Amino acid sequence: MTTLKKGDKAPDFSGTDQDGKQHTLADYKGKKLVVFFYPKADTPGCTAEACDLRDNYHRFRAQGYELLGVSADSAKKQAKFREKYTLPFPLIADEDKNVINAFGVWGPKKFMGKIFDGIHRTTFVINEEGSIEDVITDVKTKEHTSQILKD
């Protein structure tokens, strides 16, 4: 779905997390960043993905990574999701889809024979200079950490 690829400059995004705090690409300059887009907070696949990242958060931090989750859910829903599963990373409540559209992960999807618009589960690994090091479109929710860290 997304046209962004390895080597591209990451979009200069700006989004607000579950606590009303603003996050921009510039905030992460000099740091490695994982931005993972998921369709809907507190649904089975999204929960499995977020919990896998949570359970391996120490590994990300040890390698200098920051994590940022993004969905079109409200700040209230993101806050509940984060609290319920004790997620240690911010969740962007992108209701207006500014960040989602900047990364090109919104579009037609098929589920149970129906076609509708939604978020394509996609993860972007961004280096310290703001360039995309990896784009993961075939996300394995229960083992996503190993897809990102590949160690």
C-alpha positions, 0 to 999 in steps of 0.5 A: 500500500505505502509507496515509501521504501527503504532509503526514503526520507521519513515523512515529517509527521506530527501527531498527538498521543493518548495524553495530549503530548505532541510527537514529531519526527524532529523529536526523534532526531539522533535516535532510532525510531520504530513507528508501527501502524495498527488498525484498531486498539484493543482488537486481537491482532493489534493487542498481540502486536502491541504486547509482543513489542511491550514484552521485548521493549527492553531489547528495543531500548538496549539497541537505542530504539524508541517506539511509537504506535499509531491508529485512528482511534481516539485519545481516550481509546488509546489511553485505555488500550495503553493502560489495560496492557501496560504499554510502555510506549506512546500511542498516537491518536490520529483521528484526522489521519494526518500521520496515517496519510503521510506514511501512506498506510490508509486505503482499501482493505478486504475483510470477510469478503467486504471491501472498506477503507482502513489502516494497512498494518505496517511498520517503519524502522527509521534511523538517527538521520530520519531515513527509512531503514525498513518497511514491514508490510507483512506483520506477524503480530505475535512475533513482530519484534523478531521482524524488526530487530532481526538478531 
